[in-house]
């Protein structure tokens, strides 16, 4: 059974680079990766915060938020 991973981003260059190098590197046999653009889908910002996301880009998997570099603080996306 695959685990779910959610890659939260804002579409900035830092986020795009992280998506290409980190999120897309996850083994698709192990993880079903959902990509969420918080700049376009502001309704999911509270979901990201509840998962522990403090800035984007961030990858949430196995119950933990992993922050990758720094593109924007979560407050800037509200």
HELIX and SHEET records of a PDB file:
HELIX    1   1 UNK A   13  UNK A   21  1                                   9    
HELIX    2   2 UNK A   23  UNK A   25  5                                   3    
HELIX    3   3 UNK A   42  UNK A   44  5                                   3    
HELIX    4   4 UNK A   45  UNK A   50  1                                   6    
HELIX    5   5 UNK A   74  UNK A   77  5                                   4    
SHEET    1   A 4 UNK A  31  UNK A  37  0                                        
SHEET    2   A 4 UNK A   3  UNK A   9  1                                        
SHEET    3   A 4 UNK A  55  UNK A  61 -1                                        
SHEET    4   A 4 UNK A  64  UNK A  73 -1                                        
END                                                                             
